[in-house]
Amino acid sequence: MRSSFPPELEIHPTRELHGSITLPASKSSSTRAILAAALAEGRSYVVNLAPSNNVRALVDALRVLGATISGDHGTVIVDGIGRSKLQSGVTLNPGNSGIVLRLLLGITAVLDQVRFETSFTDSLGKRANIEMLHSLKKLGVTYEAHGDEGQLPILLNGGKIRGGETSISCRRSSQFLSGLLYLGGLLDQPLLIAVEDEIVAKSMVSTTVSVLKHAGIDVQVDRTWRRFYMPGQQRYSPTTHRVGSDPASTAALLAVASMVDSDVLLTGFSEEELGDGAVLNHLREIGVSIETLNESIRVRGGGTFRARDFDGSKAPDAVLALASLAAFADGTSRFYNIEHVRYKECDRISDFRSELMKAGIKTNETRDSLIIHGSPHGVPGGSSIDSHFDHGVIMAMSAIALSACLEMKIISFRL
């Protein structure tokens, strides 16, 4: 098993930061864009594709399915294949990415004998997919999966798939719905998807719908975002997709710049997936100086933070980064509506909380919330942190380490 990080990161406290940085491209938008391009019959372009492990795993899988993709990041050329040339009888490896797995489960539901497996058995291999598998079964798909929760490896057989009506629970993840929406663009018959509960990450589904519409796929959404209708016999159109900034990386860099005395310019910013201003508003409320300049953000950090609660359903990828700032706030902050982050690369409530406590941060949890008791006088640090194979944990704990009293080590890869 490989990691994109060195085995151990040693982070020392710092007093100030100055300069500018270009924000990384969105991984979630990149995956959706490259998938839509691969499903179009003809040549598409994806501008600002993120050079991430998730995107590389999807690109590799799409090549196995028959697409031709030139380049790994920047402007990528995709010669798509449409439904008719998708390859059955293949084995796909989604790496350690839940969104890659769920998107591929959606589009390969029209094929026979597609197997999914991963070498990340202790991370993605433990994540449940039963909601999506049950939803696909209602459309005529059969499957074999490991365990009662539909874990990998999975064998999918969609030779007898049909349109019609299905339903999906989004309590644990909205990625299941995104996979079904991509499937709807490939079906000969109309598809109606009913959401059984609430969508916990509406911004992610909104990104999916936006990319699909840009690729010529008609998605009709009711005002409650509980019913999604897609006409049959649609075709993905070749086009140019432009990817915005990554919400998780943006939130982490905002936290880093806020943590210490700073004057930092973050360029290449877009509101995409960042909660329609919820994150920037939260930072202003806790005391960070934020100035937006076209597609840039200027951050002046280093002051005392006020404790504030945050609705994590508005920007799920920002929760850990904002929680890192709450560790230094004057008072108690509550991050709520976040049960779904338990089902990411790790349990981002319990696993993250265990690492916070190692650093000397007082914290509690409920099923769907993380409570941080801030210490404006400082965090002890001086500990070794387990990343749990999760980049979100690495970024959030790195931000904390910058203002901790003692250096911290983050163990990013363990056998």
Stockholm file with secondary structure:
# STOCKHOLM 1.0

chainA/1-415         MRSSFPPELEIHPTRELHGSITLPASKSSSTRAILAAALAEGRSYVVNLAPSNNVRALVDALRVLGATISGDHGTVIVDGIGRSKLQSGVTLNPGNSGIVLRLLLGITAVLDQVRFETSFTDSLGKRANIEMLHSLKKLGVTYEAHGDEGQLPILLNGGKIRGGETSISCRRSSQFLSGLLYLGGLLDQPLLIAVEDEIVAKSMVSTTVSVLKHAGIDVQVDRTWRRFYMPGQQRYSPTTHRVGSDPASTAALLAVASMVDSDVLLTGFSEEELGDGAVLNHLREIGVSIETLNESIRVRGGGTFRARDFDGSKAPDAVLALASLAAFADGTSRFYNIEHVRYKECDRISDFRSELMKAGIKTNETRDSLIIHGSPHGVPGGSSIDSHFDHGVIMAMSAIALSACLEMKIISFRL
#=GR chainA/1-415 SS CCCSSCSEEEECCCSEEEEEEECCBCHHHHHHHHHHHHTSSEEEEEEEECCCHHHHHHHHHHHHHTCEEECSSEEEEEEECTTTTCCSSCEECCTTCHHHHHHHHHHGGGSSSEEECCSCTTTGGGSCCHHHHHHHHTTTCEEEEETTTTEEEEEEECTTCCCEEEEECCSSCSHHHHHHHHHHTTCSSCEEEEESSCCTTHHHHHHHHHHHHHTTCCCEECTTSCEEEECSSCCCCCCEEECCBCHHHHHHHHHHHHHSEEEEEEESCCCTTTTTTHHHHHHHHHTCEEEEETTEEEEECCSCEECCCEETTSCGGGHHHHHHHHTTEESEEEEESCGGGGGSSSCTTHHHHHHHHHTTCEEEEETTEEEEECCTTCCCBCCEEECTTCHHHHHHHHHHHHHSSBCEEEECCCC
#=GC SS_cons         CCCSSCSEEEECCCSEEEEEEECCBCHHHHHHHHHHHHTSSEEEEEEEECCCHHHHHHHHHHHHHTCEEECSSEEEEEEECTTTTCCSSCEECCTTCHHHHHHHHHHGGGSSSEEECCSCTTTGGGSCCHHHHHHHHTTTCEEEEETTTTEEEEEEECTTCCCEEEEECCSSCSHHHHHHHHHHTTCSSCEEEEESSCCTTHHHHHHHHHHHHHTTCCCEECTTSCEEEECSSCCCCCCEEECCBCHHHHHHHHHHHHHSEEEEEEESCCCTTTTTTHHHHHHHHHTCEEEEETTEEEEECCSCEECCCEETTSCGGGHHHHHHHHTTEESEEEEESCGGGGGSSSCTTHHHHHHHHHTTCEEEEETTEEEEECCTTCCCBCCEEECTTCHHHHHHHHHHHHHSSBCEEEECCCC
//
